[in-house]
């Protein structure tokens, strides 16, 4: 967030509709740079940089999207069944973009 004026503006950051990540947010370069460590999908959103001095203020909104490779919410578990028994397989995955889940039996789509 680089804003030039005289007198030098005070820079402030907010996350629209939420709060800046606690204990993972750091400022550099006289608060012109917002740094978030250990980013998660919850950090996606709009971040607003505001600059203010005695003559006025301005702001800019930066949209942040966190992408994530597919990961297991509930991984499928092996099942041992006897003939005639019923079984349920559960597979829950997430990611950004949301992954497609497909089932195969012995390598053949079901």
Helices and strands as residue ranges (DSSP letters): E 10-15, E 25-28, E 33-36, G 41-43, E 45-53, E 56-64, E 68-74, E 92-96, E 104-105, E 108-109
